[in-house]
Amino acid sequence: METARLLPLVVAAPLMGAAVLVATGRRLPRLASDVLGCAFATATAVLALLVLFRAGHPGPEAYPVEWVGGWRPVGGGAVGIVLVGDPLGAGLAALASLLVIAVLVYSWRYFEQPPRRHTGSFPALILVFQAGMCGFALTGDLFNAFVFFELMGVVAYALTGFRVEEPKPLQGALAFGVVNSLGAYVTLLGITLLYARTGELGFAQIGRKLDAGGPDGLVLAAFVLVTTGLLVKAAAVPFHFWLPDAHAVAPTPVCMLLSGVMVELGVYGVARVYWTVFAGPGGLSHPDFTRALLVLGVLTALLGAVMCWQQRHLKRLLAFSTVSHTGLFLIGVAVLTPEGISGTALYVLGHAGVKAALFACAGVLLDRYASVDEHELFGRARELPEVGALFAVGGLALCGLPPFGSGLGKAVAEEAAGHTAAWLPALYVLVSAVTGGAVLRAGLRIFAGVGRRPRDGRESGPETTGEEEPETGRRLARIPVPLLAVPAVLLAASLAVGVIPAVASAVGRAGALFTDTGGYRRSVLDGRAAAVPASVPPHWQATGILLGLLSTALAITLATLAVRRPVRTGTAALLAPVRRLQSGHIGDYVAWLVAGTALLTVLTVPGVR
């Protein structure tokens, strides 16, 4: 079978699985529905991996293209739906599918036994979520990218509020839904402007039509609106407020997907839309795009790191770590080089396994002790050495410790960023040290009882409510095997990304193809085989190894000092205004969304040539 023929199946298979689970949910026992969900997720992962393994090589399948229903372009114009299996998009679809398998396996013994009428509802929602993620990664059409992203959003709202009998998950889902829906409306308005200008909706068609004319205010407005919606999904500052609130109350398996891959798809969307639509002479100039994304990336990385360090609620801590790393991903995209894209892609691969594993460990603590409060759990988890070891390894990998994939991605991305601004590698080191140090600090206190027992009022960090409930229905007396095996496999996968040269080589080719705008357009619109540009495979270099070791050493130092010395009141008071920005009020978050849109507009105003 031609590779292109597999692309619709990558989206259709999980949707079919969800339909089967919904239809048979009342008749199947829970184990059968869980196994069925894993089977469909695995089939989707196999299809995505087949596309990935065949794409990116010289020849007609470098960019597998499938026009659904046979509506192929005529004279460069098209009205059909197109799916494009470029290596980076196919890789993200495969990553999302593999994480879905991990989440479904982790969930086997996680939730309490549901009523028979709800059996299969959770895996069915996860499969629809998988379909949305795969569709977004593979689509070559701007409107269908919007549709798939909104499919993801709707399912994510439902998953965040899955425990419908509790008020907090509903509140978190409401904030998630309102902010992301507003971002979707903004994106749709931008798509409308582009359609009014070009009469096209495909990435390649819009880009070619824009390049035939000249850039103006309408093009700038469309770029700002479309990018704003994608940055909301990516949880970039100041569009990020929904993410910590949602992570704090969402079921842990859902957090594994939100932080592991959904947020990163927002970053991918920004890069994809720019390179295929706005990178030509009819769009935004490279220096102006770089400036805008660098400013937002630096703000996101720094604010996320500061807020991450201030948390004692583990799920919020990990959520702000995701915000901070989103900033680093945006910086990697902003440098607009194949090396920056390849390094960021490797960083995303490594980060996905590490962050999902850390959330899995937090879920074990929640179900064993009915708490994820760093202070309340002080020393109580000494009886869980396996979980403590996994948590510590995850913290070290988050720092960028070689040879983890997160470390290799950080090394390659920060080297590429250093060619744009010499101080950017220092930012990568600082952010990695602070976020990794926060995780290690929590691990030292919870699993080893190191240092002085924290006392409320003496230590910084917003207090938790103490009202967390185990998601397994009752506290676990014994940790089920899936809850330990899944994070172990995820961390091993992150390590494999950093030590298997073939992975880095494939990502290097993917980055080179991704930045070849002309090759993408010729493959999609003209049916011509894309030549794979020459690329240097990402690899470990002495500078990257030393910087990775430096960020890890700084993280360990920060964690050690934090558990042995109380935070001074003056420091906590200085950072209090920053913490108060996360108010929990939807109106405040909407105001910040408007402010962020205005900031992006100001940063790109010189972009109209």
Residue, then its C-alpha position, 0 to 999 in steps of 0.5 A: m500500500e502506498t504510504a499516502r493511503l495510510l494517512p486517512l487511516v491514522v485519523a479514522a482508526p481511533l475514531m472507529g475505536a471510540a465509536v465501537l466503545v460507545a456502542t458496546g460500553r454497556r455490554l462489555p466488562r471494564l477489562a474488555s473495554d480497556v483492552l479494546g481501547c489499547a488495541f485501537a490506539t496501538a493500531t493507530a500508532v503502528l500506522a503512524l510509525l509506518v508513515l514516519f518510517r517511509a517518509g523523509h527519504p529521497g523519492p516520491e514519498a518524502y512528502p506522502v500526500e493524500w487528497v481525500g476523495g480524489w479531489r486533486p488540485v488542478g492548475g495549482g488550485a484545489v477544493g479538497i481536503v489534503l493530508v500530508g505526511d511530512p516527517l515532523g508531522a508524522g513523528l508528532a502523530a506517532l508520539a501522540s499515539l504512543l503516549v495514548i497507549a501509555v495513558l490507557v495502560y496506566s489507567w487500567r487500575y487507576f480509576e474506580q470501577p465506573p457504573r456499567r453505563h459509563t464503561g468505556s467512556f474514558p478510553a473512548l474519549i482518549l481515542v477521540f483525543q488521539a484522532g484530533m492530535c493525529g489529524f492536526a499533525l497531518t493536515g495540510d489545510l488551515f481550516n481542517a487544522f482548526v477543526f482538529f484542534e477544536l476536536m482536541g479542545v472539546v475532548a480535553y474539556a470533557l477529560t479535564g472535568f471527567r470527575v463530574e461529581e466534584p466541583k473543582p474539575l468542573q471549574g478547571a474545565l470551564a476555565f479551560g473551555v472558555v479561554n481556549s474557545l476564545g482562542a479558537y474564535v480568534t483563529l477562525l477570524g484569521i482564517t476568514l481573512l486569509y480566505a477572503r484574500t486568497g480564496e484558498l484554505g490549504f497551507a500551500q495554496i494560501g502561501r503561493k497566493l500570498d506570494a503572488g501579491g504583497p504583504d499588507g495590514l490584512v496579512l499582518a492581522a491574519f498572522v496575528l489572529v491565527t498565531t494567537g489561537l495557536l499560542v493559547k493552545a501552546a500555553a505561551v505567556p500571557f495566554h497560559f493561565w488556563l493550563p495550571d488550573a486545568h492540570a491541578v484538577a484534571p485526572t493524572p492520565v489526562c495531564m500526561l497527554l496535555s503536557g506531554v504532547m497537546v501543548e507541543l502541538g500548539v508550538y508545531g502549529v505556529a511553526r507549520v503555519y509560518w513556514t508554509v503560509f507566511a514565510g514567503p515574500g508575501g508574508l512576514s519577514h524572517p527577522d520580524f517573526t524571530r523578534a516576535l517569537l523570541v520575546l514571547g518565548v523568553l517571557t514564557a520561559l522565565l515566568g514559567a520557571v519562576m512560578c514553577w519554583q514557587q509551587r508546592h502542589l506537585k501537579r501545578l509545579l509540573a504544569f508551570s514547568t511545561v509552560s517554561h519549556t514551551g518558552l524554550f520550544l518557541i525560542g528554538v522555532a524562532v531562530l528559523t534554521p533547520e538546526g533549531i527545528s531539529g533540536t526543538a523536535l528532539y527536545v519535545l520527544g525527550h520532554a514528552g516521556v519525562k513529563a508524562a513519567l513525572f505526572a505518573c509518579a505524582g498520580v501514585l502519590l495522590d492515590r496513596y496519600a490523598s495529597v500532592d502537597e510537597h510540605e504535607l508529604f514531607g518524608r511520608a513516601r520513604e516507603l516508595p523507593e521505586v517511585g522516588a527513584l523514578f521521580a529523581v531520574g525524571g527531575l535529572a532528565l528535565c535538567g537536560l542531563p546527558p544522555f537523555g533525549s531532553g538533554l540532546g534536544k536542549a544541547v542542539a536547540e541552545e547551540a542553534a539559538g546561540h547563533t541568533a543571540a549569544w545569551l540564549p544558551a545561558l537562558y536554556v541553562l537557567v530555565s532547565a536548572v530552575t525547573g529541574g531543581a524544583v522537581l528535585r527539591a520536591g523529591l528530596r522532601i517527599f521521598a527522603g525527608v531531607g532538610r527541615r520540615p516546612r512550616d506554613g507561613r515560613e516557606s514560600g509557595p501558595e498553599t494547597t487546599g488539602e481536599e485532594e481525593p484519590e482518583t482510584g476511589r480509595r487509597l492504594a495499599r499496594i501500587p499496581v504494576p502499571l502505575l510503576a511500569v509506565p513511567a519506567v518505560l517512558l523514561a527509558a524511551s526518553l533515554a533512547v532518544g538521546v543514545i540511538p543515533a538513528v533517531a537523531s538522524a531522522v529528526g535532522r532530515a525532518g527538520a531540513l524538510f520542514t524548513d523547505t517551503g518550496g519543496y512542500r508546495r511542489s509536493v502538495l500542489d504539483g505532485r513533484a517529488a521533494a528532494v531531501p535537503a542536505s543536513v547534518p544529523p544532530h549529535w552530542q558535542a562537548t559544549g552541549i554535554l558541558l552545558g547539560l552537566l552545568s544545568t544539572a549541577l545548578a539544579i542539584t545545588l538549588a534543590t539542596l539549598a532550598v531544603r536546608r534553608p528557609v526562604r526569606t520573607g522578603t523574597a516571597a513578598l517580592l514574588a507575591p504579585v507574580r503569583r497573584l496573576q494566577s487568580g483563577h478568575i476567567g475574566d482576568y484570563v480573558a483580559w490577558l488574552v486580549a493583552g497578549t494579542a495586542l503585544l503580538t500585534v505590536l511586535t509584528v507591526p514592522g513586519v508589513r514590508 
